[in-house]
């Protein structure tokens, strides 16, 4: 599998998002998905302390026991686990890491990410604490998530001569291209890796949701909620239909297109997608093999912009 860089880390172009572990998947199911990922040459696994109410890290740690050295392990901190465990003040940064290391059954995290900005803590204090963790050997590289360009620049300046963020993980997909405006160019300028989350727009880019057809009964967006209200609308369904037609005319699926389009961006280091089964893992790995030409990208751009949508 193709690999790219996140700072000093070499990661597979397809990563495994671990947000389903401890929620939709129990420990045994988690292990089967992790097994499939490693067999498919995925080496980048991304979790967070809040996923599954801390169970994701716990189940992942069990699944990786005896083969921790086979993966680049990323986790996050800062979102509220409860009233006492949240934020990015130095004391909590240290506590959060130690808690994650215990759950993950490891002595270090390869990429430790601040899950969201903390308005209550000066970024200089957070960056200083993260630098200490890097110098201690408990963390190899640091990153952030849900940061704007202004917040990223502030953090990099605050780091001074210490450890700086080598990655930023924000939402990015064919149905949410906000990152293209300024964040991706900033990542290229600074040499920072970009990690897109929601690469399939909540499942809209899998082909499960079709214009004029009933919603699949057990699919996530069919259950309603905030993701459904964001993604599931006539405008997006029209774009999806046009993207399906484009992909199938070239012998591919819309999922292939979603992954390969993201991978075509130079700043993107790994396309991280969750999976609830070994079959989904293998499908995700195969999806990124389509090398889109400049002409393909131009046509996709016109479709998503609404120019070429004809239904």
N, C-alpha and C positions, 0 to 999 in steps of 0.2 A: 504494500500500500504506500502511496505517496505520503511523505512527511514534510512538515513545515516547522518553523521555529517560533517559540514563545520565549523570548530572552535566550537563556542558555539551554532551554528544554527543547527536545525534538519530539514532536507529537504527530500522530496519524491525522490525515486530513478529515477523516470521520471520527468523531468522538462519541462517547456514550454518556448521555445525560442520565443522572441517577435519581431524578425527582420522583419516579414511580416507586422506588424501593421504600418499604416500610409503610406505604399507603396502598396503592393498587396491588403491590406484589409483596408476598411474605418472604421469609428468609430463604426457603428452598427455591422459590421462583426467581428471587434475586440471583442466587448462585447460578441458575441455569442461563440467565441472560448474560451474566458476567463471563461464564464459560464460553458462550457463543461469541462474545465480543473478542476475547483473547484468541480464540480459534480463527477469527476473521481478521486478525492482525490489527485490531484497534488497541492502541496503547494509552489513550488519553481518556480518563474517567473523571467526570465532573459532578460533584455533589455539593451539599451545603448542610450546615448544622440544623437548619430548620426543616429540611425535607423529611417527610414522614414523622415529624415530631421528634427528631434526632435518630429515628430508626434507620434512615438511609445510611448514615455513616456506620452505624452498628452492623447492619446486614452486609454492607460492602466490606467492612473490615474482616468479617467472618469469611466471606467469599474469596478474599484475596490472601488469606493466611497461607504462608508457604510460597507465595509467588508475588509478593509485594514489589520485588525488584523488576517485574515484567511490565509495570505500568508507570505512567506519569499521573500522579494523583493530585487532583485539585479539589479544594473545598472552599467554603465561604463562611463569613461571620458578619454579624452586625444587625441583621433583622431580628426581631423579637422572638425569642423562644418562650419567654414568660416575662413578667414585670422586672425581674432581677437580671435576666440574661439578654442584653441587647446593647446596641450602640457600639462606639469605637473609641471609648476612652482607654488610655494605656493599660489600666489595671484589668479591664474586661478583655482587651485584646489578648493579653497573656493568658487569662483564665480560659477564654474561648478556645484558644489553640490547644491548650493542655487537655481540655475536654474532648476536642476533636481527635487529638492523637490517641487518647484512650479508647474512644469508640472505634476508630479506624485500625487500632492495633498496630500502630507504626510509631517510629521515633522521629519522623519528619513528614512534612507536606511539601510536595514539589511546587505547587502554585497555591498561594493563600490569598484569597480575594475578599476585599471589603464589599459586602453585598449591596450596600447602598450608602450614599453620603449620610453622615451624622451631623445635623445642624447644631447639636448640643456640644460637640467637641471640636476644638480648633484642629484643622487638618495637620498642622505641624506636629501636634502631640501624637496623633495616630501614626503619622509617617515615622516619627522617632521610635515608637514602640515596635512598628513592623521592622525597622532597620535592626533593632536589637535582636529580634527573632531570627532574622537572616544571619546575623553575625554569630548567633548561638548555634546555628546548624539545624535548628528545628524547621526552618523554612528555606527553600532554595530560591524561589522567586515570588514576587508579590504582584497582585493585580487588583482591579476594581470592577464594579458592575453598576449599571444604571447611573453613570456619570455623564454630565454634559462636557462639551469642549472646555468651557470656562472652569469647571470643577477639576477637570483633568489637568489643565495647565497650572491651576493653583496648587494641586497636590505635587506635581513634578517640581515646581519652584520651591515648595516647602520642604521637599526631601533634601535639598542642598547636596552635599557630597554623599549622602546615605543612599540606601536602596530606593529605587524608583519603581513605579508601576510599569510592568512590561506587557500588560494586557488590559483590555477593557471589554467587558461582556455586556452587551446591550441587545435589545430586540432588533431583529433585522430579517426581513423575508421579502418575497415578491409582492406581498400585500402590505408591507410596512417598510418603506424605503427611506425613512427619516434619516437614518445614519449616513446615507450617501451625501447629504447636503454639506455636512461639515465634519462629522466625527471620523469617517473613514479617511478623508484627506488629512486630518490632523494625525491620525494613526500613522499614515505613510510618512508624514513630515517628521514625526518623532521616532519612527521605527518601532512602534508599539503594535502588538498583535491584536487583532479584533476577533472576538468570539461571539457569533450571533446566537441568541436564544430565540425560542419560538420560530425556528427555521421553516416549519410547516404551517405557520399561522393557525395554531390550535387544531390542526388536522384538515384545514381547508385545502391545502395543497397536496393531499394524499389521493384525491379523486373520489373520496367517499361521499362528498356532498355535491349534488348535481342540481342544476336549475330545473325546476318543474318536476322533480322526483321526490318521493317521500324521504324524510330523514332516516338514516340507519338507526335502528332501535337502540342499540347499546353504545353507540359512538358518543364521545365526550360532549361535543357541541349540541347533540340532541337532548342532553339533559338540562339545557339552559345555563344560567349563570353568567358571570361577567365576560368570559371568553366568547360565549355564544352571542351576546349582545354586541360585542366588538366586531367579530369576524363574519357572522352569519347574516348577510344581507344581500339584497338583489344586485347591488353594484359589484360586490366581490364574487358572487356566483356567476355573473356575466363574464368577468375577467377569467375566472377558473375555467369556464367552458371554452373560451378562446385559447387559453394556455394548453388545455387538454388536446384541442384540435392541432395546435402547433406541434406539441411533443409527439403525438401519435403519428403525425405525417412524417416524422423523422425516425420512427421506430422506437420511441421512448415513452415513458409514462410522465405524468405531471410531477410525480415525486422525484424522478430522475432530474427533471428540469429544475425543481426547487433547490435540490442539493448542488447540482452542477453550476447553476447560476451564482449561488453564494460562493462556491469555490473559485469562480472566475475572478473574484475581487482579490487583488494582490495583498491587501491588508488582512484578509481572513486567514487565520491559521488552522482552524479546525471547525467543521460543521458539527455542532453538538446536538444530538437528537435522542430523546428518550425512547425506550423500547419496553414492551410488556411481554415479549416472547423472543426466543432465539430466531424465529423466522423474521421478525421485524428487524433484528440486528443485521441479518444477512441481506435483507432488502435495502437497508440504509447504506450498507457498504457498497453494494452494487450500483447504487444510484449516482454516485459521484464520478463515475467513469466516463461520462459524456463530456467531451471537450467542445465547448461552444465556440463557434467562430465569431468574428466581429459582426458578420451579417446576422447570425442567430441572435446575438445580443441586441442588435438594433431592432430586430423584429419583436423580440420580447419586450423591449422598452416601449415600443409603440403600442403593444397590446395592453400592458399594464397602465400606460398613460391614457388608455381609452380610445386611442386613434383608430386601432384596427379591430375593435370589438364589433363584430357583425353577427347578430343572432336572430 
